[in-house]
């Protein structure tokens, strides 16, 4: 029931067309996210533990990952690949020299998701401005669906209240999924409406 309500509200947001503010839906359940978005166009499993700093664009042509110290604009294009995931290469803006991990999409997307492990994430920053609280200070799953296109993201670290330091996390199982844009939803519904009228006239 809960999943159906989420899907219905998402559809209504999409059908409503472009608005001044994007409607963003956060999923913390991988199963619910995948059920809502459908087919996966890109999936990255960061398998292996090479313990190396690597180019963030070497995993997929669809997204370039990077280490972000002060937000999306200052992301480098390098990440540390180890323990079946990727993490930051360090950052000078935090007392404990921990930075965030971000990504820039080659083509804007409307849905993406990942698991974060071994650490806490406080929120997700989208397009350098929209901040979506994750509400989880331990390992978990983040799925984002937005009515507006997403160019990039940063997973903002959980901050330790006692020290102000950042909690380091690893990202794994990265998904990019197609979600129809508002105009596509409108056309689909218009087509279904016309089909319904035609069927009604045929029966009448």
C-alpha positions in Angstrom: 0.0 0.0 0.0 2.8 2.4 1.0 4.7 1.7 -2.2 1.6 2.2 -4.3 0.9 5.6 -2.7 4.5 6.7 -3.4 4.3 5.6 -7.0 0.9 7.3 -7.5 2.2 10.6 -6.0 5.3 10.4 -8.1 3.2 10.0 -11.3 1.0 12.9 -10.4 4.1 15.1 -9.8 5.4 14.1 -13.2 2.1 14.6 -15.1 1.8 18.0 -13.5 4.5 19.3 -15.8 7.5 21.5 -15.0 7.3 23.5 -11.9 9.5 26.1 -10.1 10.7 23.4 -7.7 11.6 19.9 -8.5 9.7 17.1 -6.8 12.3 14.7 -5.4 11.4 11.3 -4.0 13.9 9.6 -1.7 14.0 5.8 -1.4 15.8 4.0 1.4 14.7 0.5 0.2 16.4 -0.9 -2.8 13.5 -3.1 -3.7 11.0 -0.2 -3.6 13.3 2.0 -5.7 13.8 -0.7 -8.4 10.0 -1.4 -8.4 9.3 2.3 -9.0 11.8 3.0 -11.7 11.8 -0.1 -13.9 14.7 -1.1 -16.1 18.3 -0.3 -15.2 20.2 1.4 -18.0 23.5 1.4 -16.1 24.8 -0.7 -13.2 28.2 -0.5 -11.6 29.5 -3.0 -9.1 32.8 -1.7 -7.7 34.1 -5.2 -7.2 37.7 -5.7 -6.1 40.1 -4.2 -3.6 43.0 -2.8 -5.5 43.7 -0.1 -2.9 44.4 2.5 -5.6 43.4 6.0 -6.4 41.7 5.8 -9.8 40.1 8.0 -12.4 36.4 8.4 -11.5 35.4 8.1 -15.2 37.0 4.7 -15.6 34.0 2.7 -14.3 31.3 3.9 -16.8 30.9 6.3 -19.7 27.6 7.5 -18.1 29.0 9.0 -14.9 32.3 10.4 -13.6 32.9 10.0 -9.9 35.1 12.3 -7.8 36.3 13.5 -4.4 34.4 16.6 -3.3 35.7 18.8 -0.6 33.5 21.9 -0.7 30.6 20.9 -3.0 30.0 19.7 -6.5 31.9 22.5 -8.2 35.2 21.6 -6.4 35.1 17.8 -7.1 38.2 16.3 -8.4 37.9 13.4 -10.9 39.7 10.8 -8.6 38.4 8.4 -6.1 39.9 5.6 -3.9 38.9 2.1 -5.0 39.1 -0.5 -2.3 37.0 -3.0 -0.3 34.5 -3.5 -3.2 33.6 0.2 -3.3 34.8 3.7 -3.9 35.5 6.4 -1.4 37.1 9.9 -1.2 40.9 10.5 -1.5 40.9 13.0 1.4 39.9 16.6 2.0 41.4 19.5 3.8 38.1 21.2 4.8 37.3 18.6 7.5 39.2 18.3 10.9 39.8 14.6 10.1 40.7 15.1 6.4 37.7 13.2 5.1 35.9 14.4 2.0 32.7 13.4 0.2 32.1 11.4 -3.0 30.2 12.9 -5.8 29.4 12.2 -9.4 28.7 14.1 -12.6 26.4 12.4 -15.2 27.4 12.6 -18.9 23.7 13.1 -19.7 21.3 14.4 -17.1 19.2 11.7 -15.4 16.0 11.5 -13.4 16.8 8.5 -11.3 19.9 7.1 -9.7 20.8 5.0 -6.6 23.6 3.4 -4.6 24.5 1.6 -1.4 26.8 3.3 1.0 28.8 1.1 3.4 31.2 1.3 6.2 30.1 4.8 7.2 27.4 7.4 7.5 25.8 9.8 5.0 23.8 12.7 6.2 22.2 14.0 3.0 22.5 14.1 -0.8 23.2 17.3 -2.6 21.7 17.5 -6.2 22.9 19.9 -8.9 25.0 21.8 -6.4 21.9 23.3 -4.7 19.1 20.9 -3.6 19.8 19.1 -0.4 17.9 15.9 0.4 18.3 14.6 4.0 19.0 10.9 4.2 18.3 10.6 7.9 20.6 7.6 8.4 24.0 7.7 10.2 24.9 4.1 9.3 25.3 2.1 6.2 22.2 2.1 3.9 20.7 2.6 0.5 19.8 5.9 -1.3 17.6 6.1 -4.3 16.7 9.4 -5.8 13.9 10.2 -8.4 13.4 13.7 -9.5 11.0 15.5 -11.9 13.8 17.8 -12.9 17.0 16.5 -14.6 20.0 15.8 -12.3 23.4 16.8 -13.6 25.4 15.7 -10.6 25.3 14.8 -6.9 27.4 14.7 -3.7 26.8 12.4 -0.8 27.4 14.7 2.1 29.0 12.9 5.0 27.5 12.4 8.4 29.2 14.8 10.8 30.3 13.6 14.3 28.7 16.0 16.8 31.5 15.7 19.3 34.4 16.5 16.9 32.9 18.1 13.8 34.7 15.5 11.7 33.2 13.6 8.8 32.3 9.9 8.7 34.0 8.2 5.7 31.7 6.0 3.6 32.2 3.7 0.6 29.8 3.6 -2.4 28.8 0.4 -4.1 26.1 -0.9 -6.5 25.4 2.2 -8.4 22.2 2.4 -10.5 21.1 4.8 -13.3 17.5 4.3 -14.2 15.2 5.8 -16.9 12.1 7.7 -15.6 9.9 9.4 -18.2 10.0 13.2 -18.2 6.7 15.1 -17.5 6.0 15.6 -21.1 6.3 11.9 -21.8 3.9 11.1 -19.0 1.4 13.6 -20.4 1.6 12.2 -23.9 1.2 8.6 -22.6 -1.9 9.6 -20.6 -3.3 11.5 -23.5 -2.8 8.5 -25.7 -4.5 6.3 -23.2 -7.4 8.7 -23.0 -7.9 8.7 -26.8 -7.7 4.9 -26.8 -10.3 4.8 -24.1 -12.6 7.1 -26.1 -12.2 5.0 -29.2 -13.0 1.8 -27.3 -16.1 3.5 -25.7 -17.3 4.6 -29.2 -16.8 1.2 -30.7 -18.8 -0.4 -27.9 -21.5 2.2 -28.2 
